[in-house]
Amino acid sequence: MNVTWSIGELATRAGLSVKTIRYYTDMGLLPTAPRSRGGHRRYPPQVLEQHT
């Protein structure tokens, strides 16, 4: 099973706001997340592990 988190889940786990996650992605500090069929960002847990 391929586990991914929503941007809100990632933000909560990282202790950041959703706005900060979007900013970090825009600045290239986080990779661009793949999108779900509904267009929502889905982050693999490795993103948090790589940037903590």
mmCIF entry with sequence, helices, sheets and N, C-alpha, C, O atoms, coordinates in Angstrom:
data_MODEL
# 
_entry.id   MODEL 
# 
_entity.id                         1 
_entity.type                       polymer 
_entity.pdbx_number_of_molecules   1 
# 
_entity_poly.entity_id                      1 
_entity_poly.type                           'polypeptide(L)' 
_entity_poly.nstd_linkage                   no 
_entity_poly.nstd_monomer                   no 
_entity_poly.pdbx_seq_one_letter_code       MNVTWSIGELATRAGLSVKTIRYYTDMGLLPTAPRSRGGHRRYPPQVLEQHT 
_entity_poly.pdbx_seq_one_letter_code_can   MNVTWSIGELATRAGLSVKTIRYYTDMGLLPTAPRSRGGHRRYPPQVLEQHT 
_entity_poly.pdbx_strand_id                 A 
# 
loop_
_entity_poly_seq.entity_id 
_entity_poly_seq.num 
_entity_poly_seq.mon_id 
_entity_poly_seq.hetero 
1 1  MET n 
1 2  ASN n 
1 3  VAL n 
1 4  THR n 
1 5  TRP n 
1 6  SER n 
1 7  ILE n 
1 8  GLY n 
1 9  GLU n 
1 10 LEU n 
1 11 ALA n 
1 12 THR n 
1 13 ARG n 
1 14 ALA n 
1 15 GLY n 
1 16 LEU n 
1 17 SER n 
1 18 VAL n 
1 19 LYS n 
1 20 THR n 
1 21 ILE n 
1 22 ARG n 
1 23 TYR n 
1 24 TYR n 
1 25 THR n 
1 26 ASP n 
1 27 MET n 
1 28 GLY n 
1 29 LEU n 
1 30 LEU n 
1 31 PRO n 
1 32 THR n 
1 33 ALA n 
1 34 PRO n 
1 35 ARG n 
1 36 SER n 
1 37 ARG n 
1 38 GLY n 
1 39 GLY n 
1 40 HIS n 
1 41 ARG n 
1 42 ARG n 
1 43 TYR n 
1 44 PRO n 
1 45 PRO n 
1 46 GLN n 
1 47 VAL n 
1 48 LEU n 
1 49 GLU n 
1 50 GLN n 
1 51 HIS n 
1 52 THR n 
# 
_struct_asym.id          A 
_struct_asym.entity_id   1 
# 
loop_
_struct_conf.conf_type_id 
_struct_conf.id 
_struct_conf.pdbx_PDB_helix_id 
_struct_conf.beg_label_comp_id 
_struct_conf.beg_label_asym_id 
_struct_conf.beg_label_seq_id 
_struct_conf.pdbx_beg_PDB_ins_code 
_struct_conf.end_label_comp_id 
_struct_conf.end_label_asym_id 
_struct_conf.end_label_seq_id 
_struct_conf.pdbx_end_PDB_ins_code 
_struct_conf.beg_auth_comp_id 
_struct_conf.beg_auth_asym_id 
_struct_conf.beg_auth_seq_id 
_struct_conf.end_auth_comp_id 
_struct_conf.end_auth_asym_id 
_struct_conf.end_auth_seq_id 
_struct_conf.pdbx_PDB_helix_class 
_struct_conf.details 
_struct_conf.pdbx_PDB_helix_length 
HELX_P HELX_P1 AA1 ILE A 7  ? ALA A 14 ? ILE A 7  ALA A 14 1 ? 8 
HELX_P HELX_P2 AA2 VAL A 18 ? ASP A 26 ? VAL A 18 ASP A 26 1 ? 9 
HELX_P HELX_P3 AA3 GLN A 46 ? GLN A 50 ? GLN A 46 GLN A 50 1 ? 5 
# 
_struct_conf_type.id          HELX_P 
_struct_conf_type.criteria    ? 
_struct_conf_type.reference   ? 
# 
_struct_sheet.id               AA1 
_struct_sheet.type             ? 
_struct_sheet.number_strands   2 
_struct_sheet.details          ? 
# 
_struct_sheet_order.sheet_id     AA1 
_struct_sheet_order.range_id_1   1 
_struct_sheet_order.range_id_2   2 
_struct_sheet_order.offset       ? 
_struct_sheet_order.sense        anti-parallel 
# 
loop_
_struct_sheet_range.sheet_id 
_struct_sheet_range.id 
_struct_sheet_range.beg_label_comp_id 
_struct_sheet_range.beg_label_asym_id 
_struct_sheet_range.beg_label_seq_id 
_struct_sheet_range.pdbx_beg_PDB_ins_code 
_struct_sheet_range.end_label_comp_id 
_struct_sheet_range.end_label_asym_id 
_struct_sheet_range.end_label_seq_id 
_struct_sheet_range.pdbx_end_PDB_ins_code 
_struct_sheet_range.beg_auth_comp_id 
_struct_sheet_range.beg_auth_asym_id 
_struct_sheet_range.beg_auth_seq_id 
_struct_sheet_range.end_auth_comp_id 
_struct_sheet_range.end_auth_asym_id 
_struct_sheet_range.end_auth_seq_id 
AA1 1 TRP A 5  ? SER A 6  ? TRP A 5  SER A 6  
AA1 2 ARG A 42 ? TYR A 43 ? ARG A 42 TYR A 43 
# 
loop_
_atom_site.group_PDB 
_atom_site.id 
_atom_site.type_symbol 
_atom_site.label_atom_id 
_atom_site.label_alt_id 
_atom_site.label_comp_id 
_atom_site.label_asym_id 
_atom_site.label_entity_id 
_atom_site.label_seq_id 
_atom_site.pdbx_PDB_ins_code 
_atom_site.Cartn_x 
_atom_site.Cartn_y 
_atom_site.Cartn_z 
_atom_site.occupancy 
_atom_site.B_iso_or_equiv 
_atom_site.pdbx_formal_charge 
_atom_site.auth_seq_id 
_atom_site.auth_comp_id 
_atom_site.auth_asym_id 
_atom_site.auth_atom_id 
_atom_site.pdbx_PDB_model_num 
ATOM 1   N N  . MET A 1 1  ? 0.847  -1.186 0.000  1.00 0.00 ? 1  MET A N  1 
ATOM 2   C CA . MET A 1 1  ? 0.000  0.000  0.000  1.00 0.00 ? 1  MET A CA 1 
ATOM 3   C C  . MET A 1 1  ? 0.885  1.240  0.000  1.00 0.00 ? 1  MET A C  1 
ATOM 4   O O  . MET A 1 1  ? 1.839  1.331  0.772  1.00 0.00 ? 1  MET A O  1 
ATOM 5   N N  . ASN A 1 2  ? 0.567  2.182  -0.860 1.00 0.00 ? 2  ASN A N  1 
ATOM 6   C CA . ASN A 1 2  ? 1.331  3.409  -1.006 1.00 0.00 ? 2  ASN A CA 1 
ATOM 7   C C  . ASN A 1 2  ? 0.723  4.487  -0.105 1.00 0.00 ? 2  ASN A C  1 
ATOM 8   O O  . ASN A 1 2  ? -0.337 5.033  -0.409 1.00 0.00 ? 2  ASN A O  1 
ATOM 9   N N  . VAL A 1 3  ? 1.398  4.788  0.998  1.00 0.00 ? 3  VAL A N  1 
ATOM 10  C CA . VAL A 1 3  ? 0.890  5.755  1.966  1.00 0.00 ? 3  VAL A CA 1 
ATOM 11  C C  . VAL A 1 3  ? 1.310  7.159  1.544  1.00 0.00 ? 3  VAL A C  1 
ATOM 12  O O  . VAL A 1 3  ? 2.484  7.402  1.262  1.00 0.00 ? 3  VAL A O  1 
ATOM 13  N N  . THR A 1 4  ? 0.364  8.069  1.502  1.00 0.00 ? 4  THR A N  1 
ATOM 14  C CA . THR A 1 4  ? 0.664  9.476  1.269  1.00 0.00 ? 4  THR A CA 1 
ATOM 15  C C  . THR A 1 4  ? -0.161 10.315 2.232  1.00 0.00 ? 4  THR A C  1 
ATOM 16  O O  . THR A 1 4  ? -1.178 9.870  2.763  1.00 0.00 ? 4  THR A O  1 
ATOM 17  N N  . TRP A 1 5  ? 0.302  11.539 2.442  1.00 0.00 ? 5  TRP A N  1 
ATOM 18  C CA . TRP A 1 5  ? -0.388 12.462 3.339  1.00 0.00 ? 5  TRP A CA 1 
ATOM 19  C C  . TRP A 1 5  ? -0.897 13.665 2.558  1.00 0.00 ? 5  TRP A C  1 
ATOM 20  O O  . TRP A 1 5  ? -0.307 14.072 1.558  1.00 0.00 ? 5  TRP A O  1 
ATOM 21  N N  . SER A 1 6  ? -1.985 14.216 3.028  1.00 0.00 ? 6  SER A N  1 
ATOM 22  C CA . SER A 1 6  ? -2.464 15.481 2.478  1.00 0.00 ? 6  SER A CA 1 
ATOM 23  C C  . SER A 1 6  ? -1.529 16.583 2.949  1.00 0.00 ? 6  SER A C  1 
ATOM 24  O O  . SER A 1 6  ? -0.711 16.359 3.841  1.00 0.00 ? 6  SER A O  1 
ATOM 25  N N  . ILE A 1 7  ? -1.637 17.752 2.370  1.00 0.00 ? 7  ILE A N  1 
ATOM 26  C CA . ILE A 1 7  ? -0.804 18.870 2.784  1.00 0.00 ? 7  ILE A CA 1 
ATOM 27  C C  . ILE A 1 7  ? -1.082 19.233 4.247  1.00 0.00 ? 7  ILE A C  1 
ATOM 28  O O  . ILE A 1 7  ? -0.173 19.641 4.970  1.00 0.00 ? 7  ILE A O  1 
ATOM 29  N N  . GLY A 1 8  ? -2.323 19.086 4.675  1.00 0.00 ? 8  GLY A N  1 
ATOM 30  C CA . GLY A 1 8  ? -2.678 19.355 6.069  1.00 0.00 ? 8  GLY A CA 1 
ATOM 31  C C  . GLY A 1 8  ? -2.039 18.366 7.023  1.00 0.00 ? 8  GLY A C  1 
ATOM 32  O O  . GLY A 1 8  ? -1.560 18.744 8.092  1.00 0.00 ? 8  GLY A O  1 
ATOM 33  N N  . GLU A 1 9  ? -2.032 17.089 6.634  1.00 0.00 ? 9  GLU A N  1 
ATOM 34  C CA . GLU A 1 9  ? -1.390 16.064 7.462  1.00 0.00 ? 9  GLU A CA 1 
ATOM 35  C C  . GLU A 1 9  ? 0.113  16.307 7.559  1.00 0.00 ? 9  GLU A C  1 
ATOM 36  O O  . GLU A 1 9  ? 0.696  16.181 8.636  1.00 0.00 ? 9  GLU A O  1 
ATOM 37  N N  . LEU A 1 10 ? 0.738  16.655 6.435  1.00 0.00 ? 10 LEU A N  1 
ATOM 38  C CA . LEU A 1 10 ? 2.169  16.946 6.441  1.00 0.00 ? 10 LEU A CA 1 
ATOM 39  C C  . LEU A 1 10 ? 2.462  18.147 7.329  1.00 0.00 ? 10 LEU A C  1 
ATOM 40  O O  . LEU A 1 10 ? 3.405  18.123 8.119  1.00 0.00 ? 10 LEU A O  1 
ATOM 41  N N  . ALA A 1 11 ? 1.663  19.188 7.201  1.00 0.00 ? 11 ALA A N  1 
ATOM 42  C CA . ALA A 1 11 ? 1.870  20.386 8.004  1.00 0.00 ? 11 ALA A CA 1 
ATOM 43  C C  . ALA A 1 11 ? 1.763  20.075 9.496  1.00 0.00 ? 11 ALA A C  1 
ATOM 44  O O  . ALA A 1 11 ? 2.585  20.538 10.287 1.00 0.00 ? 11 ALA A O  1 
ATOM 45  N N  . THR A 1 12 ? 0.769  19.306 9.879  1.00 0.00 ? 12 THR A N  1 
ATOM 46  C CA . THR A 1 12 ? 0.593  18.938 11.284 1.00 0.00 ? 12 THR A CA 1 
ATOM 47  C C  . THR A 1 12 ? 1.786  18.137 11.786 1.00 0.00 ? 12 THR A C  1 
ATOM 48  O O  . THR A 1 12 ? 2.309  18.412 12.866 1.00 0.00 ? 12 THR A O  1 
ATOM 49  N N  . ARG A 1 13 ? 2.209  17.168 11.025 1.00 0.00 ? 13 ARG A N  1 
ATOM 50  C CA . ARG A 1 13 ? 3.336  16.323 11.437 1.00 0.00 ? 13 ARG A CA 1 
ATOM 51  C C  . ARG A 1 13 ? 4.638  17.118 11.523 1.00 0.00 ? 13 ARG A C  1 
ATOM 52  O O  . ARG A 1 13 ? 5.501  16.820 12.349 1.00 0.00 ? 13 ARG A O  1 
ATOM 53  N N  . ALA A 1 14 ? 4.774  18.130 10.666 1.00 0.00 ? 14 ALA A N  1 
ATOM 54  C CA . ALA A 1 14 ? 5.995  18.946 10.649 1.00 0.00 ? 14 ALA A CA 1 
ATOM 55  C C  . ALA A 1 14 ? 5.927  20.105 11.648 1.00 0.00 ? 14 ALA A C  1 
ATOM 56  O O  . ALA A 1 14 ? 6.937  20.756 11.916 1.00 0.00 ? 14 ALA A O  1 
ATOM 57  N N  . GLY A 1 15 ? 4.731  20.363 12.199 1.00 0.00 ? 15 GLY A N  1 
ATOM 58  C CA . GLY A 1 15 ? 4.573  21.486 13.107 1.00 0.00 ? 15 GLY A CA 1 
ATOM 59  C C  . GLY A 1 15 ? 4.581  22.826 12.387 1.00 0.00 ? 15 GLY A C  1 
ATOM 60  O O  . GLY A 1 15 ? 5.016  23.836 12.940 1.00 0.00 ? 15 GLY A O  1 
ATOM 61  N N  . LEU A 1 16 ? 4.097  22.825 11.150 1.00 0.00 ? 16 LEU A N  1 
ATOM 62  C CA . LEU A 1 16 ? 4.063  24.030 10.324 1.00 0.00 ? 16 LEU A CA 1 
ATOM 63  C C  . LEU A 1 16 ? 2.641  24.284 9.846  1.00 0.00 ? 16 LEU A C  1 
ATOM 64  O O  . LEU A 1 16 ? 1.762  23.436 10.003 1.00 0.00 ? 16 LEU A O  1 
ATOM 65  N N  . SER A 1 17 ? 2.425  25.450 9.267  1.00 0.00 ? 17 SER A N  1 
ATOM 66  C CA . SER A 1 17 ? 1.122  25.738 8.678  1.00 0.00 ? 17 SER A CA 1 
ATOM 67  C C  . SER A 1 17 ? 1.094  25.238 7.231  1.00 0.00 ? 17 SER A C  1 
ATOM 68  O O  . SER A 1 17 ? 2.137  25.031 6.611  1.00 0.00 ? 17 SER A O  1 
ATOM 69  N N  . VAL A 1 18 ? -0.107 25.051 6.715  1.00 0.00 ? 18 VAL A N  1 
ATOM 70  C CA . VAL A 1 18 ? -0.269 24.663 5.305  1.00 0.00 ? 18 VAL A CA 1 
ATOM 71  C C  . VAL A 1 18 ? 0.336  25.740 4.411  1.00 0.00 ? 18 VAL A C  1 
ATOM 72  O O  . VAL A 1 18 ? 0.960  25.429 3.397  1.00 0.00 ? 18 VAL A O  1 
ATOM 73  N N  . LYS A 1 19 ? 0.154  26.992 4.781  1.00 0.00 ? 19 LYS A N  1 
ATOM 74  C CA . LYS A 1 19 ? 0.705  28.101 4.004  1.00 0.00 ? 19 LYS A CA 1 
ATOM 75  C C  . LYS A 1 19 ? 2.233  27.998 3.918  1.00 0.00 ? 19 LYS A C  1 
ATOM 76  O O  . LYS A 1 19 ? 2.814  28.265 2.866  1.00 0.00 ? 19 LYS A O  1 
ATOM 77  N N  . THR A 1 20 ? 2.879  27.615 5.016  1.00 0.00 ? 20 THR A N  1 
ATOM 78  C CA . THR A 1 20 ? 4.333  27.462 5.030  1.00 0.00 ? 20 THR A CA 1 
ATOM 79  C C  . THR A 1 20 ? 4.770  26.314 4.124  1.00 0.00 ? 20 THR A C  1 
ATOM 80  O O  . THR A 1 20 ? 5.763  26.435 3.406  1.00 0.00 ? 20 THR A O  1 
ATOM 81  N N  . ILE A 1 21 ? 4.036  25.202 4.154  1.00 0.00 ? 21 ILE A N  1 
ATOM 82  C CA . ILE A 1 21 ? 4.356  24.072 3.266  1.00 0.00 ? 21 ILE A CA 1 
ATOM 83  C C  . ILE A 1 21 ? 4.267  24.520 1.810  1.00 0.00 ? 21 ILE A C  1 
ATOM 84  O O  . ILE A 1 21 ? 5.142  24.194 1.009  1.00 0.00 ? 21 ILE A O  1 
ATOM 85  N N  . ARG A 1 22 ? 3.230  25.257 1.463  1.00 0.00 ? 22 ARG A N  1 
ATOM 86  C CA . ARG A 1 22 ? 3.088  25.751 0.079  1.00 0.00 ? 22 ARG A CA 1 
ATOM 87  C C  . ARG A 1 22 ? 4.241  26.687 -0.271 1.00 0.00 ? 22 ARG A C  1 
ATOM 88  O O  . ARG A 1 22 ? 4.788  26.612 -1.371 1.00 0.00 ? 22 ARG A O  1 
ATOM 89  N N  . TYR A 1 23 ? 4.613  27.564 0.655  1.00 0.00 ? 23 TYR A N  1 
ATOM 90  C CA . TYR A 1 23 ? 5.714  28.495 0.433  1.00 0.00 ? 23 TYR A CA 1 
ATOM 91  C C  . TYR A 1 23 ? 7.015  27.727 0.206  1.00 0.00 ? 23 TYR A C  1 
ATOM 92  O O  . TYR A 1 23 ? 7.751  28.022 -0.736 1.00 0.00 ? 23 TYR A O  1 
ATOM 93  N N  . TYR A 1 24 ? 7.303  26.749 1.058  1.00 0.00 ? 24 TYR A N  1 
ATOM 94  C CA . TYR A 1 24 ? 8.519  25.953 0.910  1.00 0.00 ? 24 TYR A CA 1 
ATOM 95  C C  . TYR A 1 24 ? 8.547  25.224 -0.432 1.00 0.00 ? 24 TYR A C  1 
ATOM 96  O O  . TYR A 1 24 ? 9.604  25.098 -1.050 1.00 0.00 ? 24 TYR A O  1 
ATOM 97  N N  . THR A 1 25 ? 7.400  24.750 -0.879 1.00 0.00 ? 25 THR A N  1 
ATOM 98  C CA . THR A 1 25 ? 7.328  24.086 -2.188 1.00 0.00 ? 25 THR A CA 1 
ATOM 99  C C  . THR A 1 25 ? 7.598  25.094 -3.300 1.00 0.00 ? 25 THR A C  1 
ATOM 100 O O  . THR A 1 25 ? 8.347  24.808 -4.234 1.00 0.00 ? 25 THR A O  1 
ATOM 101 N N  . ASP A 1 26 ? 6.992  26.266 -3.201 1.00 0.00 ? 26 ASP A N  1 
ATOM 102 C CA . ASP A 1 26 ? 7.196  27.309 -4.218 1.00 0.00 ? 26 ASP A CA 1 
ATOM 103 C C  . ASP A 1 26 ? 8.653  27.753 -4.289 1.00 0.00 ? 26 ASP A C  1 
ATOM 104 O O  . ASP A 1 26 ? 9.146  28.091 -5.365 1.00 0.00 ? 26 ASP A O  1 
ATOM 105 N N  . MET A 1 27 ? 9.344  27.754 -3.148 1.00 0.00 ? 27 MET A N  1 
ATOM 106 C CA . MET A 1 27 ? 10.744 28.177 -3.092 1.00 0.00 ? 27 MET A CA 1 
ATOM 107 C C  . MET A 1 27 ? 11.702 27.043 -3.465 1.00 0.00 ? 27 MET A C  1 
ATOM 108 O O  . MET A 1 27 ? 12.908 27.268 -3.565 1.00 0.00 ? 27 MET A O  1 
ATOM 109 N N  . GLY A 1 28 ? 11.186 25.829 -3.671 1.00 0.00 ? 28 GLY A N  1 
ATOM 110 C CA . GLY A 1 28 ? 12.006 24.697 -4.057 1.00 0.00 ? 28 GLY A CA 1 
ATOM 111 C C  . GLY A 1 28 ? 12.643 23.962 -2.882 1.00 0.00 ? 28 GLY A C  1 
ATOM 112 O O  . GLY A 1 28 ? 13.493 23.093 -3.077 1.00 0.00 ? 28 GLY A O  1 
ATOM 113 N N  . LEU A 1 29 ? 12.231 24.310 -1.660 1.00 0.00 ? 29 LEU A N  1 
ATOM 114 C CA . LEU A 1 29 ? 12.765 23.641 -0.480 1.00 0.00 ? 29 LEU A CA 1 
ATOM 115 C C  . LEU A 1 29 ? 12.130 22.270 -0.261 1.00 0.00 ? 29 LEU A C  1 
ATOM 116 O O  . LEU A 1 29 ? 12.732 21.391 0.354  1.00 0.00 ? 29 LEU A O  1 
ATOM 117 N N  . LEU A 1 30 ? 10.937 22.099 -0.757 1.00 0.00 ? 30 LEU A N  1 
ATOM 118 C CA . LEU A 1 30 ? 10.242 20.811 -0.749 1.00 0.00 ? 30 LEU A CA 1 
ATOM 119 C C  . LEU A 1 30 ? 9.924  20.447 -2.188 1.00 0.00 ? 30 LEU A C  1 
ATOM 120 O O  . LEU A 1 30 ? 9.677  21.333 -3.006 1.00 0.00 ? 30 LEU A O  1 
ATOM 121 N N  . PRO A 1 31 ? 9.927  19.166 -2.514 1.00 0.00 ? 31 PRO A N  1 
ATOM 122 C CA . PRO A 1 31 ? 9.596  18.775 -3.886 1.00 0.00 ? 31 PRO A CA 1 
ATOM 123 C C  . PRO A 1 31 ? 8.120  19.022 -4.187 1.00 0.00 ? 31 PRO A C  1 
ATOM 124 O O  . PRO A 1 31 ? 7.277  19.007 -3.290 1.00 0.00 ? 31 PRO A O  1 
ATOM 125 N N  . THR A 1 32 ? 7.829  19.247 -5.452 1.00 0.00 ? 32 THR A N  1 
ATOM 126 C CA . THR A 1 32 ? 6.444  19.374 -5.875 1.00 0.00 ? 32 THR A CA 1 
ATOM 127 C C  . THR A 1 32 ? 5.756  18.039 -5.659 1.00 0.00 ? 32 THR A C  1 
ATOM 128 O O  . THR A 1 32 ? 6.246  16.995 -6.090 1.00 0.00 ? 32 THR A O  1 
ATOM 129 N N  . ALA A 1 33 ? 4.625  18.084 -4.995 1.00 0.00 ? 33 ALA A N  1 
ATOM 130 C CA . ALA A 1 33 ? 3.915  16.856 -4.651 1.00 0.00 ? 33 ALA A CA 1 
ATOM 131 C C  . ALA A 1 33 ? 3.057  16.375 -5.815 1.00 0.00 ? 33 ALA A C  1 
ATOM 132 O O  . ALA A 1 33 ? 2.468  17.176 -6.540 1.00 0.00 ? 33 ALA A O  1 
ATOM 133 N N  . PRO A 1 34 ? 2.996  15.062 -5.984 1.00 0.00 ? 34 PRO A N  1 
ATOM 134 C CA . PRO A 1 34 ? 2.040  14.532 -6.954 1.00 0.00 ? 34 PRO A CA 1 
ATOM 135 C C  . PRO A 1 34 ? 0.627  14.885 -6.517 1.00 0.00 ? 34 PRO A C  1 
ATOM 136 O O  . PRO A 1 34 ? 0.377  15.121 -5.335 1.00 0.00 ? 34 PRO A O  1 
ATOM 137 N N  . ARG A 1 35 ? -0.280 14.921 -7.452 1.00 0.00 ? 35 ARG A N  1 
ATOM 138 C CA . ARG A 1 35 ? -1.670 15.282 -7.159 1.00 0.00 ? 35 ARG A CA 1 
ATOM 139 C C  . ARG A 1 35 ? -2.572 14.054 -7.221 1.00 0.00 ? 35 ARG A C  1 
ATOM 140 O O  . ARG A 1 35 ? -2.348 13.126 -7.998 1.00 0.00 ? 35 ARG A O  1 
ATOM 141 N N  . SER A 1 36 ? -3.595 14.081 -6.380 1.00 0.00 ? 36 SER A N  1 
ATOM 142 C CA . SER A 1 36 ? -4.614 13.031 -6.424 1.00 0.00 ? 36 SER A CA 1 
ATOM 143 C C  . SER A 1 36 ? -5.505 13.271 -7.638 1.00 0.00 ? 36 SER A C  1 
ATOM 144 O O  . SER A 1 36 ? -5.373 14.283 -8.326 1.00 0.00 ? 36 SER A O  1 
ATOM 145 N N  . ARG A 1 37 ? -6.389 12.354 -7.889 1.00 0.00 ? 37 ARG A N  1 
ATOM 146 C CA . ARG A 1 37 ? -7.339 12.533 -9.001 1.00 0.00 ? 37 ARG A CA 1 
ATOM 147 C C  . ARG A 1 37 ? -8.173 13.792 -8.818 1.00 0.00 ? 37 ARG A C  1 
ATOM 148 O O  . ARG A 1 37 ? -8.592 14.417 -9.792 1.00 0.00 ? 37 ARG A O  1 
ATOM 149 N N  . GLY A 1 38 ? -8.409 14.157 -7.576 1.00 0.00 ? 38 GLY A N  1 
ATOM 150 C CA . GLY A 1 38 ? -9.178 15.365 -7.275 1.00 0.00 ? 38 GLY A CA 1 
ATOM 151 C C  . GLY A 1 38 ? -8.349 16.632 -7.281 1.00 0.00 ? 38 GLY A C  1 
ATOM 152 O O  . GLY A 1 38 ? -8.877 17.718 -7.039 1.00 0.00 ? 38 GLY A O  1 
ATOM 153 N N  . GLY A 1 39 ? -7.046 16.511 -7.557 1.00 0.00 ? 39 GLY A N  1 
ATOM 154 C CA . GLY A 1 39 ? -6.175 17.671 -7.654 1.00 0.00 ? 39 GLY A CA 1 
ATOM 155 C C  . GLY A 1 39 ? -5.514 18.079 -6.346 1.00 0.00 ? 39 GLY A C  1 
ATOM 156 O O  . GLY A 1 39 ? -4.884 19.134 -6.273 1.00 0.00 ? 39 GLY A O  1 
ATOM 157 N N  . HIS A 1 40 ? -5.652 17.251 -5.312 1.00 0.00 ? 40 HIS A N  1 
ATOM 158 C CA . HIS A 1 40 ? -5.058 17.566 -4.018 1.00 0.00 ? 40 HIS A CA 1 
ATOM 159 C C  . HIS A 1 40 ? -3.617 17.057 -3.951 1.00 0.00 ? 40 HIS A C  1 
ATOM 160 O O  . HIS A 1 40 ? -3.298 15.990 -4.475 1.00 0.00 ? 40 HIS A O  1 
ATOM 161 N N  . ARG A 1 41 ? -2.758 17.835 -3.302 1.00 0.00 ? 41 ARG A N  1 
ATOM 162 C CA . ARG A 1 41 ? -1.365 17.430 -3.130 1.00 0.00 ? 41 ARG A CA 1 
ATOM 163 C C  . ARG A 1 41 ? -1.281 16.237 -2.194 1.00 0.00 ? 41 ARG A C  1 
ATOM 164 O O  . ARG A 1 41 ? -1.940 16.201 -1.155 1.00 0.00 ? 41 ARG A O  1 
ATOM 165 N N  . ARG A 1 42 ? -0.468 15.268 -2.568 1.00 0.00 ? 42 ARG A N  1 
ATOM 166 C CA . ARG A 1 42 ? -0.267 14.064 -1.754 1.00 0.00 ? 42 ARG A CA 1 
ATOM 167 C C  . ARG A 1 42 ? 1.224  13.873 -1.555 1.00 0.00 ? 42 ARG A C  1 
ATOM 168 O O  . ARG A 1 42 ? 1.972  13.683 -2.514 1.00 0.00 ? 42 ARG A O  1 
ATOM 169 N N  . TYR A 1 43 ? 1.646  13.926 -0.305 1.00 0.00 ? 43 TYR A N  1 
ATOM 170 C CA . TYR A 1 43 ? 3.067  13.847 0.043  1.00 0.00 ? 43 TYR A CA 1 
ATOM 171 C C  . TYR A 1 43 ? 3.420  12.485 0.622  1.00 0.00 ? 43 TYR A C  1 
ATOM 172 O O  . TYR A 1 43 ? 2.716  11.980 1.496  1.00 0.00 ? 43 TYR A O  1 
ATOM 173 N N  . PRO A 1 44 ? 4.510  11.883 0.139  1.00 0.00 ? 44 PRO A N  1 
ATOM 174 C CA . PRO A 1 44 ? 4.977  10.648 0.763  1.00 0.00 ? 44 PRO A CA 1 
ATOM 175 C C  . PRO A 1 44 ? 5.660  10.986 2.091  1.00 0.00 ? 44 PRO A C  1 
ATOM 176 O O  . PRO A 1 44 ? 6.199  12.084 2.231  1.00 0.00 ? 44 PRO A O  1 
ATOM 177 N N  . PRO A 1 45 ? 5.653  10.083 3.058  1.00 0.00 ? 45 PRO A N  1 
ATOM 178 C CA . PRO A 1 45 ? 6.290  10.340 4.352  1.00 0.00 ? 45 PRO A CA 1 
ATOM 179 C C  . PRO A 1 45 ? 7.775  10.703 4.240  1.00 0.00 ? 45 PRO A C  1 
ATOM 180 O O  . PRO A 1 45 ? 8.311  11.376 5.120  1.00 0.00 ? 45 PRO A O  1 
ATOM 181 N N  . GLN A 1 46 ? 8.432  10.273 3.185  1.00 0.00 ? 46 GLN A N  1 
ATOM 182 C CA . GLN A 1 46 ? 9.849  10.561 3.015  1.00 0.00 ? 46 GLN A CA 1 
ATOM 183 C C  . GLN A 1 46 ? 10.134 12.059 2.930  1.00 0.00 ? 46 GLN A C  1 
ATOM 184 O O  . GLN A 1 46 ? 11.240 12.490 3.257  1.00 0.00 ? 46 GLN A O  1 
ATOM 185 N N  . VAL A 1 47 ? 9.168  12.851 2.503  1.00 0.00 ? 47 VAL A N  1 
ATOM 186 C CA . VAL A 1 47 ? 9.358  14.300 2.423  1.00 0.00 ? 47 VAL A CA 1 
ATOM 187 C C  . VAL A 1 47 ? 9.660  14.862 3.807  1.00 0.00 ? 47 VAL A C  1 
ATOM 188 O O  . VAL A 1 47 ? 10.545 15.704 3.959  1.00 0.00 ? 47 VAL A O  1 
ATOM 189 N N  . LEU A 1 48 ? 8.935  14.404 4.801  1.00 0.00 ? 48 LEU A N  1 
ATOM 190 C CA . LEU A 1 48 ? 9.157  14.874 6.164  1.00 0.00 ? 48 LEU A CA 1 
ATOM 191 C C  . LEU A 1 48 ? 10.496 14.371 6.690  1.00 0.00 ? 48 LEU A C  1 
ATOM 192 O O  . LEU A 1 48 ? 11.223 15.110 7.353  1.00 0.00 ? 48 LEU A O  1 
ATOM 193 N N  . GLU A 1 49 ? 10.818 13.133 6.400  1.00 0.00 ? 49 GLU A N  1 
ATOM 194 C CA . GLU A 1 49 ? 12.077 12.551 6.858  1.00 0.00 ? 49 GLU A CA 1 
ATOM 195 C C  . GLU A 1 49 ? 13.282 13.261 6.255  1.00 0.00 ? 49 GLU A C  1 
ATOM 196 O O  . GLU A 1 49 ? 14.308 13.415 6.918  1.00 0.00 ? 49 GLU A O  1 
ATOM 197 N N  . GLN A 1 50 ? 13.164 13.693 5.008  1.00 0.00 ? 50 GLN A N  1 
ATOM 198 C CA . GLN A 1 50 ? 14.276 14.350 4.306  1.00 0.00 ? 50 GLN A CA 1 
ATOM 199 C C  . GLN A 1 50 ? 14.495 15.780 4.777  1.00 0.00 ? 50 GLN A C  1 
ATOM 200 O O  . GLN A 1 50 ? 15.589 16.323 4.628  1.00 0.00 ? 50 GLN A O  1 
ATOM 201 N N  . HIS A 1 51 ? 13.468 16.390 5.342  1.00 0.00 ? 51 HIS A N  1 
ATOM 202 C CA . HIS A 1 51 ? 13.534 17.818 5.645  1.00 0.00 ? 51 HIS A CA 1 
ATOM 203 C C  . HIS A 1 51 ? 13.334 18.132 7.121  1.00 0.00 ? 51 HIS A C  1 
ATOM 204 O O  . HIS A 1 51 ? 12.851 19.210 7.469  1.00 0.00 ? 51 HIS A O  1 
ATOM 205 N N  . THR A 1 52 ? 13.704 17.197 7.987  1.00 0.00 ? 52 THR A N  1 
ATOM 206 C CA . THR A 1 52 ? 13.610 17.473 9.421  1.00 0.00 ? 52 THR A CA 1 
ATOM 207 C C  . THR A 1 52 ? 14.996 17.596 10.014 1.00 0.00 ? 52 THR A C  1 
ATOM 208 O O  . THR A 1 52 ? 15.136 17.828 11.215 1.00 0.00 ? 52 THR A O  1 
# 
